[in-house]
Amino acid sequence: MDDFVSQVSGVSALAEPARRALYFYVAAQPEPVSRDQAAEGVGLPRHTVKFHLDKLVEEGLLDTEFRRLSGRRGPGAGRPTKLYRRSARQVAVTLPQRHYDLAGQILAGAVEAADRDGVPVLEAVHRAAAERGRRLGSGVRRDGGDASPLDDIAATLADNGYEPRLEHGVLVLQNCPFHALARDHTALVCGMNLHLITAMLDELDRPEVQAELDPAPERCCVTLACSPA
């Protein structure tokens, strides 16, 4: 959720027309630009440009550096000029949340492993998904106490865009973070989801919770439930 809020904040920073124009102007330049260059480039007063450029820096969309544009050094060379350039930060917001970057990392790692280890690609995908699931599970802070066995996993899945909902004792995932891929490559993505979530359960040490394939329209193909006592 924190990452989603950060992404929305970054996008909203570009909603203001002057700020958006400055961002695209700076991004289009081959070298970092000064406030004066930016003001001339977008046709705005320097004090307005300063305010918006610094807001873009606050949001992580621009980076700064200081350099003497004259190239001179030593006494009399003047103060370095603050320059702006596009940052390496990538901003993308989709609703419902999608995590195609995660799918890409799993699939790319699987292709490399299949080539390196000589295993079938599908097996490598399942291994890579399981490894990512273990990593996600290892980062969960457990509340303990009287919490439901499904609470830890639900919180983790929510953070990764699955939108878990408890329905009659079954944890249903209302959203597939890999929706477009699942639509065109259903068996591949459903298997990837299942191995990721199963490995997450193992890492959380929740043997009483079982994940299984239970496809239905407009939701993830995996559901979770506690085994009967």
C-alpha positions as CSV (number, residue, x, y, z in Angstrom):
1,M,0.0,0.0,0.0
2,D,2.8,2.4,0.8
3,D,4.3,1.9,-2.7
4,F,0.9,2.5,-4.2
5,V,0.4,5.8,-2.3
6,S,3.9,6.9,-3.4
7,Q,3.1,6.1,-7.0
8,V,-0.2,8.1,-6.8
9,S,1.6,11.0,-5.2
10,G,4.2,11.0,-8.1
11,V,1.4,10.9,-10.7
12,S,-0.6,13.7,-9.0
13,A,2.5,15.9,-9.0
14,L,2.3,15.9,-12.8
15,A,-1.4,16.8,-12.8
16,E,-0.5,20.5,-12.6
17,P,0.1,21.8,-16.2
18,A,3.2,23.9,-15.5
19,R,4.8,21.2,-13.5
20,R,4.1,18.6,-16.2
21,A,5.5,20.9,-18.9
22,L,8.7,21.4,-16.8
23,Y,9.1,17.6,-16.2
24,F,8.8,16.8,-19.9
25,Y,11.1,19.7,-20.9
26,V,13.8,18.6,-18.5
27,A,13.4,14.9,-19.5
28,A,13.9,15.9,-23.2
29,Q,17.2,17.6,-22.7
30,P,20.5,15.8,-23.3
31,E,22.1,17.6,-20.3
32,P,20.9,18.8,-16.9
33,V,19.3,22.3,-17.1
34,S,19.3,25.4,-14.9
35,R,16.2,27.2,-13.7
36,D,16.9,30.0,-16.2
37,Q,17.0,27.4,-19.1
38,A,13.9,25.7,-17.9
39,A,12.0,29.1,-17.6
40,E,13.0,30.0,-21.1
41,G,12.1,26.5,-22.4
42,V,8.6,26.5,-21.1
43,G,7.9,30.3,-21.1
44,L,7.3,30.8,-17.4
45,P,8.7,33.2,-14.8
46,R,11.8,32.0,-13.0
47,H,10.2,32.1,-9.6
48,T,7.3,29.9,-10.8
49,V,9.8,27.5,-12.4
50,K,11.8,27.3,-9.2
51,F,8.8,26.3,-7.1
52,H,7.6,23.6,-9.5
53,L,11.1,22.2,-10.1
54,D,11.7,21.8,-6.4
55,K,8.3,20.1,-6.0
56,L,9.3,17.6,-8.7
57,V,12.6,17.0,-6.7
58,E,10.6,16.4,-3.5
59,E,8.5,13.8,-5.3
60,G,11.6,12.1,-6.6
61,L,10.8,12.8,-10.2
62,L,13.9,15.0,-10.8
63,D,17.4,14.9,-9.4
64,T,19.8,17.8,-8.9
65,E,23.4,18.5,-9.2
66,F,25.6,21.6,-8.8
67,R,28.1,22.7,-11.5
68,R,29.7,25.9,-12.7
69,L,28.4,26.4,-16.2
70,S,31.3,28.6,-17.2
71,G,33.7,25.7,-16.6
72,R,36.0,28.1,-14.6
73,R,37.4,27.1,-11.2
74,G,38.9,28.9,-8.3
75,P,38.4,32.5,-7.0
76,G,36.1,34.6,-9.2
77,A,34.6,31.6,-10.9
78,G,31.2,32.3,-9.2
79,R,28.9,30.0,-7.4
80,P,27.9,26.6,-8.9
81,T,24.5,26.5,-10.6
82,K,21.8,24.2,-9.4
83,L,20.9,21.9,-12.3
84,Y,17.9,19.5,-12.8
85,R,17.7,16.2,-14.6
86,R,15.1,13.4,-14.8
87,S,15.5,10.9,-12.0
88,A,15.7,7.1,-12.4
89,R,12.3,6.8,-10.6
90,Q,9.6,5.1,-12.6
91,V,6.0,6.0,-11.9
92,A,3.0,3.9,-13.0
93,V,-0.5,3.5,-11.5
94,T,-3.1,1.1,-12.6
95,L,-6.5,0.4,-11.0
96,P,-7.0,-2.4,-10.0
97,Q,-3.4,-2.8,-9.1
98,R,-1.2,-4.8,-11.5
99,H,2.3,-6.0,-10.9
100,Y,3.6,-6.9,-14.3
101,D,7.1,-6.0,-13.1
102,L,6.9,-8.9,-10.6
103,A,5.7,-11.3,-13.4
104,G,8.5,-10.1,-15.6
105,Q,11.1,-10.7,-12.9
106,I,9.8,-14.2,-12.3
107,L,9.6,-15.1,-15.9
108,A,13.0,-13.6,-16.8
109,G,14.6,-15.5,-13.9
110,A,12.9,-18.7,-15.0
111,V,14.3,-18.4,-18.6
112,E,17.8,-17.8,-17.3
113,A,17.5,-20.8,-14.9
114,A,16.1,-23.1,-17.6
115,D,19.0,-22.2,-19.9
116,R,21.6,-22.5,-17.1
117,D,20.3,-25.7,-15.4
118,G,18.8,-27.5,-18.4
119,V,15.3,-27.8,-16.8
120,P,12.0,-27.4,-18.6
121,V,10.9,-23.8,-18.7
122,L,7.6,-24.4,-16.9
123,E,9.4,-26.1,-14.0
124,A,11.8,-23.1,-13.9
125,V,8.8,-20.8,-13.7
126,H,7.3,-22.7,-10.8
127,R,10.7,-22.6,-9.0
128,A,11.1,-18.9,-9.6
129,A,7.6,-18.1,-8.4
130,A,8.2,-20.2,-5.3
131,E,11.4,-18.3,-4.6
132,R,9.6,-15.0,-4.9
133,G,6.8,-16.3,-2.6
134,R,9.3,-17.3,0.1
135,R,10.9,-13.8,-0.1
136,L,7.5,-12.2,0.3
137,G,6.6,-14.4,3.2
138,S,9.9,-13.7,5.0
139,G,9.1,-10.0,5.1
140,V,5.8,-10.5,7.0
141,R,5.6,-9.2,10.5
142,R,3.3,-11.5,12.4
143,D,0.9,-10.2,15.0
144,G,0.4,-13.4,16.9
145,G,-2.2,-13.5,19.6
146,D,-5.7,-14.4,18.5
147,A,-5.2,-13.4,14.9
148,S,-6.8,-15.7,12.3
149,P,-4.4,-18.0,10.5
150,L,-5.4,-16.2,7.3
151,D,-4.5,-12.8,8.6
152,D,-0.8,-12.8,7.9
153,I,-1.2,-14.1,4.4
154,A,-4.1,-11.8,3.6
155,A,-2.1,-8.8,4.6
156,T,0.8,-9.8,2.4
157,L,-1.4,-10.6,-0.5
158,A,-3.1,-7.2,-0.1
159,D,0.2,-5.5,-0.3
160,N,0.9,-7.2,-3.6
161,G,-2.4,-6.3,-5.2
162,Y,-4.5,-9.5,-4.8
163,E,-7.4,-7.8,-2.9
164,P,-8.2,-10.7,-0.5
165,R,-11.7,-11.1,0.8
166,L,-12.9,-13.6,3.3
167,E,-16.1,-15.3,2.1
168,H,-17.6,-18.1,4.2
169,G,-14.2,-19.1,5.6
170,V,-12.5,-19.0,2.2
171,L,-10.0,-16.3,1.3
172,V,-10.9,-15.2,-2.2
173,L,-8.5,-13.0,-4.2
174,Q,-10.6,-10.5,-6.0
175,N,-7.8,-9.2,-8.2
176,C,-5.1,-10.9,-10.2
177,P,-2.0,-8.7,-10.4
178,F,-1.1,-10.3,-13.7
179,H,-4.6,-10.0,-15.3
180,A,-3.6,-9.3,-18.9
181,L,-1.1,-12.2,-18.8
182,A,-3.6,-14.5,-17.2
183,R,-6.2,-13.7,-19.8
184,D,-3.9,-14.8,-22.7
185,H,-1.7,-17.4,-20.8
186,T,-4.1,-18.8,-18.2
187,A,-2.4,-22.1,-17.3
188,L,1.0,-20.5,-17.1
189,V,0.0,-17.6,-14.8
190,C,-2.3,-19.6,-12.6
191,G,0.5,-22.1,-12.0
192,M,2.8,-19.2,-11.2
193,N,0.3,-17.7,-8.7
194,L,-0.3,-21.1,-7.0
195,H,3.4,-21.8,-6.5
196,L,4.1,-18.2,-5.3
197,I,1.3,-18.3,-2.7
198,T,2.0,-21.9,-1.6
199,A,5.7,-21.0,-1.0
200,M,4.6,-17.9,0.9
201,L,2.4,-20.1,3.2
202,D,5.4,-22.4,3.8
203,E,7.6,-19.4,4.7
204,L,4.9,-18.2,7.1
205,D,4.7,-21.7,8.6
206,R,1.0,-21.9,8.1
207,P,0.5,-25.7,7.3
208,E,-3.2,-25.4,8.3
209,V,-3.8,-23.0,5.4
210,Q,-4.1,-24.6,2.0
211,A,-4.0,-22.9,-1.4
212,E,-5.7,-24.5,-4.4
213,L,-6.7,-23.7,-7.9
214,D,-10.3,-22.7,-8.0
215,P,-10.8,-20.6,-11.2
216,A,-13.8,-18.2,-11.5
217,P,-14.6,-15.2,-13.6
218,E,-13.2,-11.8,-12.6
219,R,-10.9,-13.0,-9.8
220,C,-7.6,-14.8,-9.2
221,C,-7.6,-18.5,-9.9
222,V,-6.2,-19.3,-6.4
223,T,-8.3,-19.5,-3.2
224,L,-7.1,-20.2,0.4
225,A,-8.8,-21.9,3.3
226,C,-7.9,-23.5,6.6
227,S,-7.9,-27.3,6.7
228,P,-10.6,-28.9,9.0
229,A,-9.3,-29.4,12.5
